Amino acid sequence: MLKCLFWLSAFLALFSYFIYPLALKLYSLKGIKPTPPNSNSIQPSISLIITAYNEELRIEKKINNSLELTYVGPPLEIIVASDCSDDKTDELVNNYGSQGIKLVRAQERLGKENAQLAAISTAHGEILVFSDVATEIPKDAIQHLALYFSDPTIGAVSSEDRFISQDG
């Protein structure tokens, strides 16, 4: 019994760290390529949900980054989901209301997912994009992301996170 449990554990560890990533890599060689936009393509509406808790030092940089995003479809809906911030985060977000930034404050502090759920309930986009305050999004990333959804077999897309150290 212990021998069987050992080999099962060993297989699961190998599967998690080596076999599954290798299978994904092989699958990606098949190449899922988004179709390039054309004049007839319909661009879906997109809601960008930014989750924040006590981010007064970084929220304005994130909002400015979000306002610089380019998308040829309907105007991007930008929602900041505050997880009951008790600093000036909410006040700073409200200063951008005239630029279309919407603040949704969770009823109580129950964590990131709860704040996101509060924002989801107010979002109007066909596609929801989630981001953290610390994440800088390239200007054309939303446009590229939306292209994948022109394939009806695709229901979710994930990004690749790249961490940049203080010295670049």
C-alpha positions as CSV (number, residue, x, y, z in Angstrom):
1,M,0.0,0.0,0.0
2,L,2.8,2.5,0.9
3,K,4.6,1.6,-2.3
4,C,1.5,2.4,-4.3
5,L,1.0,5.7,-2.5
6,F,4.7,6.6,-3.1
7,W,4.5,6.0,-6.8
8,L,1.2,7.8,-7.1
9,S,2.6,10.8,-5.3
10,A,5.7,10.7,-7.4
11,F,3.6,10.6,-10.6
12,L,1.4,13.5,-9.5
13,A,4.5,15.6,-8.6
14,L,6.1,14.8,-12.0
15,F,2.8,15.5,-13.7
16,S,2.4,18.9,-12.1
17,Y,5.9,20.1,-12.8
18,F,6.9,18.4,-16.0
19,I,4.3,16.4,-17.8
20,Y,1.4,19.0,-17.8
21,P,3.7,21.9,-18.8
22,L,5.2,19.8,-21.6
23,A,1.7,18.8,-22.8
24,L,0.7,22.5,-22.9
25,K,3.8,23.4,-24.8
26,L,3.1,20.7,-27.4
27,Y,-0.5,21.8,-27.7
28,S,0.6,25.4,-28.2
29,L,2.8,24.3,-31.2
30,K,-0.5,23.6,-32.9
31,G,-0.8,27.4,-32.8
32,I,-4.0,29.1,-31.9
33,K,-3.8,32.3,-33.9
34,P,-6.3,35.1,-33.5
35,T,-7.9,36.2,-36.7
36,P,-6.8,39.7,-37.7
37,P,-9.5,42.4,-37.4
38,N,-11.1,43.5,-40.6
39,S,-13.7,46.1,-41.4
40,N,-16.5,43.6,-40.9
41,S,-15.3,42.2,-37.6
42,I,-17.5,43.0,-34.6
43,Q,-15.5,44.2,-31.6
44,P,-17.0,43.0,-28.3
45,S,-17.6,45.4,-25.4
46,I,-14.9,45.1,-22.7
47,S,-14.9,45.9,-19.0
48,L,-11.6,46.2,-17.3
49,I,-11.9,45.5,-13.5
50,I,-9.0,46.7,-11.3
51,T,-9.0,45.3,-7.8
52,A,-7.6,47.6,-5.1
53,Y,-7.2,47.7,-1.4
54,N,-5.4,50.7,0.2
55,E,-3.5,51.6,-3.0
56,E,-3.4,55.4,-2.7
57,L,0.3,55.4,-3.7
58,R,-0.2,53.5,-6.9
59,I,-3.8,53.8,-8.0
60,E,-3.4,57.0,-10.1
61,K,-0.5,55.4,-12.1
62,K,-2.7,52.4,-12.8
63,I,-5.7,54.5,-13.8
64,N,-3.5,56.5,-16.2
65,N,-2.1,53.3,-17.7
66,S,-5.7,52.1,-18.2
67,L,-6.8,55.3,-19.8
68,E,-4.0,55.0,-22.4
69,L,-5.1,51.5,-23.6
70,T,-6.2,51.4,-27.2
71,Y,-9.2,49.5,-28.4
72,V,-11.1,49.9,-31.7
73,G,-14.3,48.6,-30.3
74,P,-16.8,50.3,-28.0
75,P,-15.3,52.5,-25.3
76,L,-13.5,50.4,-22.6
77,E,-15.4,50.3,-19.4
78,I,-12.9,50.8,-16.5
79,I,-14.1,49.8,-13.0
80,V,-12.0,50.0,-9.8
81,A,-13.2,47.4,-7.3
82,S,-12.3,48.7,-3.9
83,D,-12.1,46.0,-1.1
84,C,-13.2,48.6,1.5
85,S,-10.0,50.6,1.3
86,D,-9.6,52.8,4.3
87,D,-7.0,55.2,2.8
88,K,-7.5,57.7,0.0
89,T,-7.8,55.1,-2.7
90,D,-11.6,55.6,-3.2
91,E,-11.3,59.4,-3.2
92,L,-8.5,59.3,-5.8
93,V,-10.6,57.0,-8.0
94,N,-13.6,59.2,-7.8
95,N,-11.4,62.1,-9.1
96,Y,-11.4,60.3,-12.4
97,G,-15.1,59.9,-12.7
98,S,-15.4,62.5,-15.4
99,Q,-13.0,60.4,-17.5
100,G,-15.3,57.4,-17.2
101,I,-13.6,55.6,-14.3
102,K,-16.2,53.9,-12.1
103,L,-15.6,53.0,-8.5
104,V,-17.4,50.0,-7.0
105,R,-16.9,49.6,-3.3
106,A,-17.5,46.2,-1.7
107,Q,-20.1,46.3,1.1
108,E,-17.6,44.7,3.5
109,R,-13.9,43.6,3.4
110,L,-14.1,40.0,2.4
111,G,-11.1,39.8,0.0
112,K,-10.2,40.3,-3.6
113,E,-12.8,37.9,-5.1
114,N,-15.6,39.5,-3.2
115,A,-14.6,43.0,-4.5
116,Q,-14.4,41.5,-8.0
117,L,-17.8,40.0,-7.7
118,A,-19.2,43.4,-6.7
119,A,-17.6,44.9,-9.8
120,I,-18.8,42.1,-12.0
121,S,-22.4,42.8,-11.0
122,T,-22.2,46.3,-12.4
123,A,-20.1,45.6,-15.5
124,H,-21.6,45.8,-18.9
125,G,-18.9,44.3,-21.0
126,E,-19.2,41.1,-23.0
127,I,-15.6,40.3,-22.0
128,L,-14.3,40.9,-18.5
129,V,-10.6,41.7,-18.0
130,F,-9.1,41.5,-14.5
131,S,-6.1,43.4,-13.4
132,D,-4.3,44.3,-10.2
133,V,-3.0,47.8,-9.4
134,A,0.6,46.7,-9.7
135,T,0.2,45.3,-13.2
136,E,1.1,47.6,-16.2
137,I,-0.8,46.7,-19.3
138,P,0.8,47.4,-22.7
139,K,-1.3,49.9,-24.8
140,D,-2.4,47.4,-27.4
141,A,-2.9,44.4,-25.1
142,I,-6.7,44.7,-24.9
143,Q,-7.0,44.8,-28.7
144,H,-4.9,41.7,-29.0
145,L,-6.8,39.9,-26.3
146,A,-10.2,40.7,-27.9
147,L,-9.0,39.0,-31.2
148,Y,-8.9,35.6,-29.5
149,F,-12.6,35.8,-28.8
150,S,-13.5,35.9,-32.5
151,D,-13.0,32.1,-32.3
152,P,-16.2,30.8,-30.7
153,T,-14.3,27.8,-29.1
154,I,-12.4,30.2,-26.9
155,G,-14.0,31.1,-23.6
156,A,-11.1,32.4,-21.6
157,V,-7.6,33.9,-22.2
158,S,-4.8,34.4,-19.7
159,S,-1.8,36.7,-19.9
160,E,1.8,36.1,-19.2
161,D,3.1,38.0,-16.2
162,R,6.6,39.4,-16.5
163,F,8.2,40.7,-13.3
164,I,10.5,43.7,-13.7
165,S,13.1,44.3,-11.0
166,Q,14.0,47.7,-9.6
167,D,17.1,47.8,-11.9
168,G,15.1,46.8,-15.0
